[in-house]
Amino acid sequence: MNSTMITAVWPGSPYPRGATWDGEGVNFALFSENAEQVELCIFDPTGKHEVQRIHVREQTDMVWHCYLPEARPGLLYGYRVQGPYDPVRGHRFNAHKLLIDPYAMDIVGTLNWSDTHFGYRVGHRNEDMAPDRRDNAADMLKCRVADPAFSWGADRSPKIPWHEMVIYELHVRGFTKNNPAVPPALRGTYAGLGTAPVIEHLKRLGVTSVELMPTHSFIDDRHLVDAGKRNYWGYNSIGFFAPDQRYCASGSTKEFKTMVKTLHSAGIEVILDVVYNHTAEGNHLGPTLSFKGIDNASYYRLVFDNPRYYMDYTGCGNTLDLQHPRVLQMIMDSLRYWVQEMHVDGFRFDLAASLAREMHEVDRLGAFFDILHQDPVLSQVKLIAEPWDLGEGGYQVGNFPLGWAEWNDHYRDSLRSYWKGDGGLIGEFARRLTGSSDLYAHNGRRPYASINFITAHDGFTLHDLVSYNSKHNEANGEDNRDGSDNNNAWNCGAEGPTADPQINALRALQKRNLLATLLLSQGVPMILAGDEMGRTQQGNNNAYCQDNETSWVNWSLSEADRELMEFVTRLIKFRHDHPVFRRRNFFQGRPIRGSDIKDIHWIKPDGTEMNDKEWAQDFARSLGVYLSGDALGEVDARGRAIHDDNFMLLFNAHHERLDFKLPNLCEGCAWQAVLDTHFHAGLDNDGSFAGGDTYPLEGRTLALLRQLDPQELT
């Protein structure tokens, strides 16, 4: 649209919120309970010049609205909101600041940092008590009216059943930025993620669902920009309806839709990592970019007896107030928008415990959950919680309600510690291996409530987990103080890269052990992108500001990297082929439905069954588990009983070889090794073992044996 002045302003409607193109004109609607006046600001196509201000005179139920019959998609706009500047009472209105529409579906331009983006006079002796009267529009982001038209054709969600999922957590930019098979102009973008080479990699690997790190429009923090860095991870949202433009090669929001459609065509789900717990506006000294200037007292949780300050359950300066019905409505509208208009298949909620807080305590039966569960759209998509925040009582692993899955950090910590060689863990290890029933069975949830992971974006990569004892975050510019010190990592004998072949062989073995355990555990496995091919961050376990080679996936693979990728590919296929490793119900430890076959046996190295006292032995680092495919007790979609082979998993986290006696569970029992992580490629031993024989289980090794059918022995 050109800079022609808008001459007609109609009353419009309070719903829907945001800027909505209806084919004839654009309706604008903005919620502000405490505003005294709202101005809609129109900009020229460059976004540099404000060409018109329109007084929004209509107000219905605290929603300010107007309709512009001459407006079209592509129009650049923002808001100025007048009201009291009184931080002591929680009000921070400042009409000199251009504000982003909370419902903007497209946010463009660049935020050029300066003191003008702050509602108060930076450096004033009374801090935020003195308003800043300088205009910030020239250096501010702009909202752009979006055209929702898109040809989805026959696009449908793949609707992968929970128990069949293999999640792949990736960063849109970092995953393709260095991929030589992606056209240079598309690397690091939504379009790049939808190219044939990337789809081929995901399909060959066997993952069912990609979990994208934040793609909502977000801000690079001022202190990072001043230091020559960026908020690479993106957990700093400012627009809950707009895909971030830095990942957009074409400049059009349709690119995101095309990416989703392409992934769906390949049978791959798209899950978004969403940050609804806080915004990029920070605490009382943060900038005024949107919510703070539209209605600070409504959008944020303020300290009850001193509303100048913010309740901070997130460690990021503020917390959105989901107790306010209009804020809660905004979050629900955003979620529905991404499902209905963008066709995503689910969400992973960052610091989800903060969303469940009612007055102060976490309430897992709060309004947020109630509304989600009754919603006919949102109740049908994947909902995954990061089940903690930084506030009191915020650690809520195992406490989310039915319908939710959770990132299981008990699983992460137990597996890391066990394979590192720590003692006294076989009981804890066994609980995590079998789906964490101690965490999820109490309220009727299933094994797939547990999202099992060893690594994620926050922390070491898998390669670094076995290559460093300590974090090395010096490049972040915080004197290595940032990032967790509790990593349960082991460098296998040398800190960082080494030419020692024995250490490198041990590291490769440990990676195979961790990945094999992950993919043979009950629950939903999640792999960090690049772990399957040896990605390293050179020991940085908090690379949130490293938009460079540190964080980008390296596609120039060594022979060892290719071997690891092949190992993971074969393991994922094996998991897909064998339902005994992705059960829908927890093990019972007893005969199923009148059968004399138990679904699970725990075996000691001497071939006998574990007893209760032996689980807590500090010296124990080895155990075996028998999984019965004949006692699944599950049926398929047509009601037919599901059967699988019977398997024996053997674990030895001790550094010395162990001769593991195979139990005699049936007359003429025989076993064949199908996986042994000690071998260079993770396989193979074609020999068979009879019940009562010993299996040579090398130090720090996992072995998987299949019980042979009698016909296979003849």
N, C-alpha and C positions, 0 to 999 in steps of 0.2 A: 504494500500500500504506500502511496506517496504521502507527502506532508500536507495534503489538503485538509483544511479545518473541518471538524465535525460541526454541523449546523443543527442537527436534530438530536434531541435527547428525550427519550420516552421513559416512563416510570420503570418499566421492566418488572422483574420478579425476584423474590428473595431466594428462589431455588431454581436450578442448582447453583451451588456456590461456584466461585471462580468466574472465568470468562468463557462463555459457551456460545459457539457459532451454531446457529440453527438453520443455515442456508439462506437467510435473508438479512440477518444482522447479528450483533453480539450482545448477549446479556451479561452484565457484570454484577456480582453479588459478593459482599465482604462482611463477615461477622465482626462486630466490635461492640461490646456491651457498654463501655465507658467513654467512647468517643463523643466529641461534641460536633465534629464536622469531618467529612471525608471528601477528598479530592482525587479524582481519577486523572492521572497525568499521561498525556499522549506524546510519543516521541517520533522523530523522523526515522527513516529506515536505517540510518547509521547508529542510532541509539545515543548519539552525542548531544542532540539538541531537543529540549522539551518544547514542543510546539503548541501545546494547549493544556489547560487545566479545566476540568469539568466538575462543578460542584454536584456531588451525589446527594440529592435532596430527599429521596424516598428512603424510609426506614420501616421495616416490618420485623417485629420480634427480634430486635437488636441486629438485624441484617440490613446493611446499606446497599441499595441496588439502583441500577439504571439500565436502559437498553439503547444501544446506538445502531439505528438501522443502516447507517452508512459504513459501519466498521466491517472489516473483512479479516479472515485468517492472515497472519503475518504482521498485524498491528502490534507495535511495541508499546508497552504501558507499565505503569507502576502506581503506587498510591502514596498520598500524603494524608496523615490523620492528625487532626487537631484534638487537643484535650489537655488536661492538667499535667504539667511536669512536676510531679511531687513524689519522688522516690520513697520518702518516708511512709507514704500510704500505698506504695506499690505501683504508682502510675508514672510512666516514662514516655508520654506522648511528646513528639517533637516534629512539627510539620516541616521543618527544614530538611528532614531526612526522607529520601525516596525509599519506599518499602516494597518488598516482594509480596505478591499475592500468595497466601498460603495454599491456594488451590491451583496455582499456575501449572499448566500442563507442559509448558516449554519455557525454560529460563536460559537466556543467551547473554553473550557479552563477557567481559572480564571485570572482576572486582579488583580495581587498583587501590591498594591499601593506602590510607592516609588517616589522619586524626579526624577528618570530616565525617567518617562513618560511625563515629561514636556520638551518642546522644548527649553526652556531658562534655565539659571542657577538659580534655586530657591534660593532666599536670596541674589542674587547679587544686588549691590546698584543701578544698572540701570534696575532692574526688568527684563523685557522681551527683553532687548537689547543685552544680551550676550547669545549665543547659548550653549546648553548643549551637550557635545560630548560623553556622556556615552550611551552604547547600552542598550535598554530596552526589547529586544526580549524574554529573558527567562521568564519574568514576565508578558508578554503581551498575550491577547487573540489571537487566530488564526482563520483564515478562513478555512473552509473545503469544498472541492468540493462535491456538492450534486448530488445524483442520482434522477432525477425527476420521475422515474417510480413508478406508483401507480395504483392499480386497483379500479377505481371509480365506475365501474359497471354502474348502471342506476341512479346514484346520480343526483338529480336536486334540484335547489333552491325551497323552499316552496313558494316563491313569495307571501307572505302575503300582501294583500292590506293595504295601509297605515291606513285607517280608522278602520281596524280590529286588528291592532297591540296592544299588551300589552308588553312593553319592561321591561326587568329585568336586571339591571346593576349589574355585579358581577366581582369579582376578582378570577382568575383561581386558585390561591393557597389558598386564604383565604376561598373560598366557600366550599372546600372539606377537608381542612386540619384536621378538627376535626370531620368529619362525620364517625361515627363508622360503618356505613353500607358499606363504601368504603374500599377495601383491603388496609392495611397499606402502602404497597409499592406504591400505586397509589394515595394516598391522596396528594392534592396540585398540581396535574398535569393535563395535557390535557387528559390523559387516565382516570384519576379519574372523570373528568367532563363528560366523555362519558359512565360511568358505569350505569347499570340499576337502582340502587337506586336514583341516581341523576336525570336521565331522568324521572323516575317515579314522583319525587317531582315536577319537572318543569311542567310535563303534568297534574298532579293532580291540581296544582295551577292554571293552565290555561294560563300561559304566552306564547306568540307566538314567541318571539325574545329575545335572550340573547345578551347583549352588554358587551363585554369583555374589562375590563381595559387593558392598553397597554400590548401587547404580542410581539411587536417588540423587538429585542435584545437591552438591555439597561444596563446602568452602575450604580453601587452603588457609590455615591459620596464619595470622599476621607474623607471629614470631618465626614460623617456618619459612615464609616467603622472604623475610628479612635475612634469614640465614642461608638463602639459596636452596631451600628444600620445599617439599610439597606434602600435603596430607595425602599420601599415596593410597592408603587403605580406604579412605572415604567415610569413616565413621564420624561425620561432621555435617549432618544433613541441614539443608535450608529449604528444600522443596520436596514435599512428599508425593507429588504427582508427576514430576518432571524427570525423565531420564537425563543423566548428566551429559552435557554436550561435549565434554573432553573425550568421550569414547565414541563420538559420532563422526564418521568420515564425511557424511553427506550434509550434515547440519540439520537433518530432518528427523523428527521423532519416529517417522515411519521405519527408519533403519532398525530401531529396536524391535518393532513388530516383525519385520522381515527375518531378523535373527531368530526370534521365537518360533515363527512359522517353519523355518528351515530345520531347526533342531527337532521340532515336533515331527516333521516329515521323516526324520531319521529315527524316530521312536524315543527321543531323549526329552526328559522333563526339564523345565526351567524353574528353579527355586531361587527367590531373591532373599539376600541378607538385608533386613530392614532395620532402621534405627529410629524408632519412635519414642525412645526414652528421653532424649534431649535434643537440642538444636545447636547450631553453630554460633549462637549469640552469647554463649558463655554466661559468666556470673554478672554481678552488678557493675563490674568494670569492663564488660564485653561490649561489642559493637551493637548498634541498632540497625538491623537489616530487614526485619519482617515482623515477627510476632511481638517482639518487645515494644515496637512503636505502634502496632495496631491495637493491642490491648494487653499489656504486660500482666495485669492482675488476673486476667481470665485464662491466658494461655499457659502460665507457669505456676508451679507450686512455690509459694513464697513462705518465708518463716512466719509462723502464725502471729507472734507478738512483735515482729520487727520486719515488715514486708519490704523493706529496702533490700533485703537479702533473699537468696534463693535456697530452697531445699535442694541438696545435691546428693542424690542417690547413685549417681553415675560416674563421679569423678571428673566430669566435663563441665562443671559450673552451674548447670541448671537441670531441671526435670520438668517435662511437660505435665500439665495437670489433667490427668484423665478422669479426675472427679468432676470436672466441668463438662456438662452434657454436650456443649458445642465442640469442645476439643476432642472428646471421645468420638463424637460424630465424624469429625474430620479424619481421625485415624481409620474408622470403619469405611468411610467414603474412599479413602486412599487405597485401602486393601481391596475393596470391591472394584475400584478403577483398574488396578493392575491385573485382576483376574478377568474381568469382563471386557475391558478395552485392550489390554495388552496380552491377555491369554496366558499369563504365567500360571504355574501349577502349584505353588505353595510359597511359604515364607519361613525363614529362620529369623527369629526375633532377638536382636542384640539386647543383652542385659534385661531379659524378659521379666525378671522378678520386679523391676521397677514399674512395669505396666500393671502389676497386680496389687500395688499398694493402694489401700483405701485411705484411712486417715494417716497412719504411719506404718503399721505392720503390713506385711505381705498377706494378702487374702486370696487364696486360690479359688474362692467362690465369688470373687468380686465382679463388678459390672462388666469389666473388659471380657472376662471369660463367658459370662452369661450371654452377652450380646453376640459374641463370636459363635457360640454353640447353637443359638437359635436362628442364626442367619442362614437362609437357604443357599447362599452362594459360598460364603466363607467356611461354613461347616463341612464343605465337601472337598476342600483342598488340604494340602499337606501343611501342618503347623508344627514347627520345630522351635523349641525354646533353648536359648542360652540361659539356664535356670538359676541365675544369680545376678545380683547387682552389688554395689559397694556399701549399701546402707545396712543398718542393724537388722539382723534376721534375714538378710538378703540371699543367703545360700539355701536354695530350695530344690536341690537335686532329688528327684523321686517324688516330689510333691505336686507336680502339675496334674491337671485333671485328665480324665478320659478324652481321647481324641488328639492328645499332644504327644509328640516325641521330644526327647531332651538330649542335648549334648551331655555325654556321660564322662565327666572328668575322673570319676573313680576308675573307670576302665583305662583311661589314658595313663594315670599314675601307677596303677597296679601292673600293667604290662611293661611299662618302662622299668619299674623297679625289679620285677621278676627277672626279666632277661638281662638286666644289669648284674644279676647275681645276688641280690639281697635275700636274706633268709627269712623264714617264718611267714612266707607269703602264699603258700600253695592253696590255703583255704580261700583267701581273697582272690587269688588268680582264678580258681575254679568257679567262684561266683560270677566273675566278669565274663569268663569264657562261655558260660551257659545262659547269658542274657540278663544277669543282675535281677533275679527274681526278688532278692531282698529289698530292692529299691522300688520295683514296679508292680509286683503281684498283689500288693495289699489292697489296691483299689480297683482291681479287675483289669489292669493294663497287661499288655502282651510283651514278649521279648523285643518286638520291634519298636517299643517305646524308647529303647536304648540306642542312641546314635553313637556307635563305637568309633573312637578315633585314637590314633597315637600322636598325630601331629595335626596342626591347623595353622591358619595364617598367623596366629598369635603364638609365637614361640619358635623353637628350632624346627628346621626341616628335618626329615628323616635322616638324611646324610649327616647333617650337623649333630643330630642327637647321638650318633655313634662316633663322632669325630672331635667333639669338644666336651670338656668337663664344665667349662664356665662360659658365660655369655661374653661376646666381644662386640659391644655396641658403640664403640668409640666414634664411628662415623656419624652417629646421630647427634653429636655435639652436646651430650649431656654427661660427659665424664664417666660413661658406662654405668650411670646410676639407674637408668631406665631399664625396663624389662625385668622379668621374674628371675630371681636367684634360685628358685626351687624347680629345677629342670629334670631331676632324676636321669641325668645324662652320664655317659661314660665314653671316653675318647679311645678306648681300646689300647692305650699305651703311649699315645703321643697326642699333643694338643695341635689340632689342625692338620693341614696337608702333610703327608710324609711319603717318602720313597720306600719305606720298609714294607716288603711284600707280605710279611706275616701279619702285620697290623692291618694292611689294606684287605687281606683275605678275611681277617676276623670281622672287620667292619662290614664287608659284603655279607658275611654269614649272619651277623646280627640284624642287618636289614631284611634278609630273607626270613629270619625267625619272627620278627615283628610283623611283617606284612602277612606271612602265612597264618599267624595266630589271629590277626585282624580278620582275615577273609574266611577263616574257618570257625569263627565265633558266632554264637546266636546273637541276634540283633541286626541293626543296619550298619554296615561298614561305611566309613567316610574316609576317602583318600585325599590328601593335599596335593593339588596339581604339581606335577614335576617330581614328586617323591618316587614315582615308578621309574624314573630315569635319572636318579642321583642328583637332583637339584640341591645346590648349596647357597647359603647366604653368608658364607665365610664366618660363621659363628654368631651372626647377629640374630638375636631372638626377639627383636622388637623393631622390625624394618618398616614401621608405619610411615616413615618420611622418606624412604629410599626409592624414588621413582627412577631407577637406573638398573644397571646390570646386576646389582645385589639382589633385586627382587624379581626381575624378569626371568622367565623360564628359559633355560639354555637348551636349544635344540641341536647343538653340535655335540653328538653323543659319542662317548668312548665305547670301546668294546664291552667294558664292564657295565656301562649304562644300558646298552642294548640287551645284554643278558638279563639284567634286572627287569627291564620292561617286558621281556618275553616271559620271565618267571611270573610276574604279576598278571599278565594276560592269561596265562594258562591257569593260574589260581582262580581268577574271576570266572572263567569258563567252567572250571570244576565246581565252583560254588553254585553257579546257575544250573548245572546238570544234576546236582544232588540236594534234594529237599531236606535231608537230615541236618544240613548245616544252616538252614534258614527256616526253622520251625516257626509255626504260628502260635504255638503254645509252649509253656515252660515244661521242662522235664519233671516227671513225677518221682522217679527213683523207685518205682514199684511196677509190678506187672500191669499191663494195659488191658482193660476190658476182658478180664478173666483169663488172659493169656499167662503163661508161665515165663514170658520174656519181659525182663525189665528194660525200660527205655534207656537207662544209663547205668554204667558201673564205673566206679573209681578204683584204679588199680595201683598198687605199690610196685616198686621195681622187682620185688620177689614174686610177682604174679598173683598175690592174694589181694582181696578187696580191702580198701581202706576202712578203718574203724574211726569212731568219733574222736578219740584221743590223739590220733596221729595227724590230724589236720593242723595242729598248732605247733608242731615240732620245728624248732628254729633252724635245725641243720638241713631240713628237707628242701630240696630244690628240684626234685624229679617226681613225676607222677604220670599215670596213664589214664585215659578215659575211653570207655567203650560206648559207642553210640549205635543204637539199634534202629536200622531202617525198617525193620519188620514191626516195630512198635511205635510208629509215628502217631497213630491214633488220629489221623487227619484225613479229610476227604477233599477231592477237587470240586470244581464248580458244578459238576454233574452228580455229585454225591458218591463218587467212586473212591474207594480206599486208596490212599497214597502209600506206595512202598518204595524203599530205597535199599541200597546195599548196607551192610553193617560195617562200621569202621572202628579202628583203634587209633587214637592220637597219643603219642608218646612225647613227653617234654623233659628235657634235661638242661637246666640252666647252670649246672655245675661245670667247672672247666675241665673235668676229667671224664673219660669215657665210662659208660655204664652198660653192663650187660643186663638188659631188661628182659625178664622172663615173661613170655606171653602166656596169658591164662588159658586154661582148658575150659572154655565156656560151653562146648558141645562136643559130642562124640565125633572124632575125626576132623576137628576144627583145623583150618589152615589159613594162613595170612600171606598177603602179598604186599610188599612195600610199593606204594604209588608216589610217595613224596618223602624225601630226606634232605633237609636244608644243608646238611654237611657237604653234599655233592655240589660241584661247581654250578651246575644248571638247576639245582634243586631237585633233581630226579636222577637216576632211576635205579631201582634194584629189581631185576626181573625174577630173582629167586623167591621161593615161597618158604614159609616157616610154619611148622606144626605147633599146635598148642603144647606148651611145655618147653619149646625151644627158647633160646635167648636171642634177642635182637641186639646187635652191636650199636648202641646209641652213643654216638660221639659226644664229647663235651660241647655245651652250648648248641644243641641241635634239637630240632623238631622232626618227628617222623610220623607219617600217616600210612596206616596199613588197612587194606580192604580184606574183609573175610571172603574167602573163595567159596563159591557154590560147589556142592558135591560133584556136579557134572564137570566142573573145571579141573577136578582132581583125577578124573579118569582118562 
